[in-house]
């Protein structure tokens, strides 16, 4: 499939930033896609119809994302999100880190730049948030946002700067849906972006998910992704397989009933987390740190 033949499209959401920026609701995530596979995977995703790519400095594949954008002629034509490593927090380090990311991506600005974790033990996230606001005003970021922020972290940066992020990217899937965090975000006009949107497999075997998949003649993964998008979240599923990429992007082609949505909501459990706890996460995200933990 070539770019010109792409038939699938993502629904869109309007963010609550000053410019009411529109973002494709279904993106393509590249976490734990090795650099040697990243360019091919992103090129395939773009050919299928994805117009939103999510990477991070801590994934160590920004350069390959940039090479895919250049090879396809899509640089500056699709939404690109990247994120600031924990070890780069602080006013001036954040600016330098963004410039390095832009160089690797081959872009003049990034559509969204996220503070990857609050990293509260170091207590630089308020200062870092103010830096992102300055970088937005300088035209290097369209939408500044955060990732893995809990309500107490969000409240701290809002109180300190007077500005709420447009997006909070957090772990959300049926068995760990963070209703309190989502409610706080909704009350403050913050759009939730779900990472690990499918969990690690067990979510797709839950009875309400399987029942909805049978009722709508779709896959369990499509049911879970539609649960996210119908409830107003952005999702960034990851796959290296083109067939699954297509299925994920086609997940907005049907509607779940209110009863089906409620049944999936009811699967939430505090024990369902598959990622780290933002309240205690203190990893630096340096290359050595990420490599030692098996993330790259």
HELIX and SHEET records of a PDB file:
HELIX    1   1 UNK A    3  UNK A    5  5                                   3    
HELIX    2   2 UNK A   35  UNK A   48  1                                  14    
HELIX    3   3 UNK A   57  UNK A   59  5                                   3    
HELIX    4   4 UNK A   62  UNK A   72  1                                  11    
HELIX    5   5 UNK A   86  UNK A   88  5                                   3    
HELIX    6   6 UNK A   91  UNK A  105  1                                  15    
HELIX    7   7 UNK A  125  UNK A  137  1                                  13    
HELIX    8   8 UNK A  151  UNK A  161  1                                  11    
HELIX    9   9 UNK A  179  UNK A  187  1                                   9    
HELIX   10  10 UNK A  202  UNK A  205  5                                   4    
HELIX   11  11 UNK A  207  UNK A  216  1                                  10    
HELIX   12  12 UNK A  220  UNK A  230  1                                  11    
HELIX   13  13 UNK A  242  UNK A  249  1                                   8    
HELIX   14  14 UNK A  258  UNK A  265  1                                   8    
HELIX   15  15 UNK A  270  UNK A  272  5                                   3    
HELIX   16  16 UNK A  287  UNK A  292  1                                   6    
SHEET    1   A 2 UNK A  12  UNK A  14  0                                        
SHEET    2   A 2 UNK A  22  UNK A  24 -1                                        
SHEET    1   B 8 UNK A  28  UNK A  29  0                                        
SHEET    2   B 8 UNK A  52  UNK A  54  1                                        
SHEET    3   B 8 UNK A  79  UNK A  84  1                                        
SHEET    4   B 8 UNK A 110  UNK A 115  1                                        
SHEET    5   B 8 UNK A 141  UNK A 147  1                                        
SHEET    6   B 8 UNK A 167  UNK A 171  1                                        
SHEET    7   B 8 UNK A 191  UNK A 195  1                                        
SHEET    8   B 8 UNK A 234  UNK A 235  1                                        
END                                                                             
